[in-house]
Amino acid sequence: MPVERLQNAYYVVGDMEASRHFWETVLGLPRKFADGDRWVQLSAGGVNVALAGRSEAPPAATGAVLVFQVDNLDGDRRRLTDAGIAILGERDMGDHGRTLTIADPDGNILQLYAPPSPRPAAAHGGQSV
């Protein structure tokens, strides 16, 4: 299960408005996109940093959650379960990809992330949509 890269790190926040103000205004991180009180994606020098509302975070998550991009999420799920690692959650986010939630031996929550599959090429022009 080679990790390709750190895809993002996010903090679980209780007050999205106050957190957005702090990260965007006080720290000056530019917003890449926002989904109401659920998720705000920021850029910190090319690294994705995000704020997750409680409804978006894994149930046991508090504080920071590291998200590692992998190239074979289904294979990694099998390898993890074969190694006795509990899968705490799975999520298909459609156009945003899929995640598996696991914990390290100290109980720190982390996620493995697979980007969305490319969409089929359009019939006209052969371009992906």
C-alpha positions in Angstrom: 0.0 0.0 0.0 2.3 2.8 -1.1 1.0 6.2 -0.2 1.3 8.5 -3.2 1.1 11.8 -1.3 -0.6 13.6 1.6 -3.9 14.6 -0.1 -5.0 17.0 2.6 -5.2 17.5 6.4 -8.4 18.8 8.0 -9.6 20.0 11.3 -13.0 19.0 12.7 -14.6 22.3 13.7 -17.7 23.1 15.8 -18.2 26.7 14.6 -17.5 26.9 10.8 -18.1 30.6 10.6 -15.5 31.4 13.3 -13.1 28.9 11.9 -13.4 30.2 8.3 -12.8 33.7 9.6 -9.6 32.6 11.5 -8.1 30.5 8.7 -9.1 32.8 5.8 -8.9 36.3 7.3 -6.5 36.0 10.2 -4.1 33.5 8.7 -4.8 34.6 5.1 -5.2 31.2 3.5 -7.0 31.5 0.2 -10.2 29.4 -0.1 -10.3 26.9 -2.9 -14.0 26.0 -2.4 -16.6 25.8 0.3 -19.7 23.7 0.9 -21.7 25.6 3.4 -21.0 24.5 7.0 -19.9 21.1 5.9 -16.5 21.7 4.3 -14.0 24.5 3.4 -10.9 23.7 1.4 -8.0 26.1 1.7 -4.6 26.3 0.1 -1.4 26.6 2.2 1.4 27.0 -0.2 0.1 24.2 -2.5 -0.9 22.0 0.4 -4.6 21.3 0.9 -5.8 22.3 4.4 -9.5 21.9 5.1 -12.1 22.6 7.8 -14.8 19.9 8.3 -18.1 20.4 10.0 -19.0 17.6 12.4 -21.4 16.1 9.8 -18.5 15.6 7.3 -16.0 14.1 9.8 -15.7 10.4 10.8 -17.6 9.9 14.0 -14.6 9.4 16.3 -12.5 12.2 14.8 -11.5 15.1 16.9 -8.7 17.5 16.0 -6.7 16.9 12.8 -7.2 14.1 10.3 -4.5 13.3 7.8 -5.8 12.1 4.4 -3.3 10.1 2.3 -3.9 9.5 -1.4 -3.5 5.9 -2.6 -3.7 4.2 -6.0 -5.7 1.1 -5.1 -8.3 1.7 -2.4 -10.1 -1.6 -2.9 -6.8 -3.5 -2.7 -5.7 -1.5 0.4 -9.1 -2.3 2.1 -8.3 -6.0 1.7 -4.7 -5.7 2.9 -5.8 -3.7 5.9 -8.5 -6.1 7.0 -6.2 -9.1 6.3 -3.7 -7.4 8.7 -6.4 -7.1 11.4 -7.0 -3.3 10.9 -10.6 -2.3 11.4 -12.2 -0.2 8.7 -14.0 2.5 10.8 -15.8 4.0 7.8 -16.1 4.1 4.0 -17.5 6.9 2.0 -18.2 7.4 -1.7 -18.3 11.1 -2.4 -19.1 10.8 -6.1 -17.2 13.4 -8.1 -14.9 14.0 -5.0 -13.6 10.4 -4.7 -13.8 7.7 -2.0 -12.3 7.3 1.4 -11.6 4.6 4.0 -11.3 5.7 7.6 -8.9 3.7 9.9 -7.0 4.4 13.1 -3.4 4.0 14.1 -2.4 2.0 17.2 -2.9 5.1 19.4 -6.4 5.7 18.1 -5.5 8.6 15.8 -7.9 8.7 12.9 -6.6 8.9 9.4 -8.1 8.3 5.9 -7.0 6.8 2.7 -8.3 8.6 -0.4 -8.9 7.5 -4.0 -9.6 10.3 -6.5 -12.7 9.9 -8.6 -12.4 7.7 -11.7 -12.1 9.6 -14.9 -15.4 10.0 -16.7 -15.8 8.4 -20.1 -14.8 10.5 -23.1 -17.7 12.3 -24.7 -19.0 11.0 -28.0 -18.2 14.3 -29.7 -14.6 15.4 -29.6 -13.3 12.6 -27.3 -12.9 15.0 -24.4 -13.6 13.9 -20.8 -16.4 15.6 -19.1 
